[in-house]
Amino acid sequence: MLVLIVYDVATSDTGGPKRLRQVARACQDYGQRVQKSVFECSVGAKEWLELKRRILDAMKAETDSVRFYFLEADVKIEHHGAGKPLDMEGPLVV
């Protein structure tokens, strides 16, 4: 499966830089960096579970955020951590 991983790790708090390095290293081990905090990863089911576990274990859910975009026939978005995602199907109020 092809997964696009986008993350934001708060580096201003204690342990932030270390968490950022851990998340980036996990992504580098399974894919290629396409922007500073964006990776494309082509993984099998077993590799995906290990990659996801490494990322979520490194993150601090109260301040950090990661999104997984599954780029196959049906695109699914899975979000973990800080910041609520926008409901793209809901009404737009201006």
C-alpha positions in Angstrom: 0.0 0.0 0.0 1.1 3.6 -0.6 0.7 5.8 2.4 1.3 9.6 2.5 2.4 10.6 6.1 2.1 14.2 7.2 3.1 15.2 10.7 3.6 18.2 13.0 5.6 17.7 16.2 5.7 20.5 18.8 9.4 21.2 19.3 9.0 24.0 21.8 8.2 21.7 24.7 10.5 19.3 26.6 11.3 16.3 24.5 9.9 17.8 21.3 13.1 17.7 19.2 13.6 14.0 20.2 10.1 13.1 19.3 10.5 14.9 15.9 13.7 12.9 15.2 12.0 9.6 16.2 9.0 10.2 13.9 11.2 11.4 11.0 13.5 8.3 11.4 10.6 5.9 11.4 9.3 7.5 8.2 12.8 7.4 6.6 13.1 3.7 7.4 10.0 3.0 5.3 9.7 5.7 2.7 11.0 8.9 1.1 10.8 12.4 2.3 8.8 14.6 -0.1 8.7 17.7 2.1 10.1 18.5 5.5 7.3 16.7 7.4 5.8 14.7 4.5 6.8 11.2 3.5 5.6 8.7 0.9 5.8 5.2 2.1 5.2 2.0 0.1 4.7 -0.8 2.7 3.1 -4.2 3.1 0.6 -4.9 5.9 3.2 -6.0 8.4 5.5 -3.1 7.7 2.6 -0.7 7.9 1.7 -1.9 11.4 5.3 -1.5 12.6 5.6 2.0 11.0 2.4 3.2 12.5 3.3 1.8 16.0 6.7 3.5 15.9 5.1 6.9 14.9 2.3 6.8 17.5 4.6 5.6 20.3 6.9 8.5 19.6 4.2 11.2 19.5 2.6 13.2 22.3 -1.1 13.2 21.4 -1.8 16.4 23.3 0.5 18.5 21.2 1.6 16.6 18.1 -0.4 15.6 15.1 0.0 13.0 12.3 -2.3 12.2 9.3 -2.1 9.1 7.2 -3.4 9.3 3.6 -3.9 5.8 2.0 -3.4 6.4 -1.7 -5.0 3.4 -3.3 -8.3 3.1 -5.2 -10.3 4.5 -2.3 -8.6 7.3 -0.4 -9.0 7.1 3.4 -7.7 9.6 5.9 -6.7 8.6 9.4 -5.8 11.3 11.9 -4.3 11.0 15.4 -3.3 13.7 17.9 -3.9 17.4 18.3 -6.0 19.5 15.9 -9.4 18.4 14.6 -9.5 17.7 10.9 -11.9 19.7 8.7 -15.1 17.9 7.6 -14.7 18.3 3.9 -18.1 16.8 3.3 -19.9 19.2 5.7 -21.3 22.6 4.9 -19.0 25.6 4.4 -20.0 28.6 6.4 -18.4 32.0 5.4 
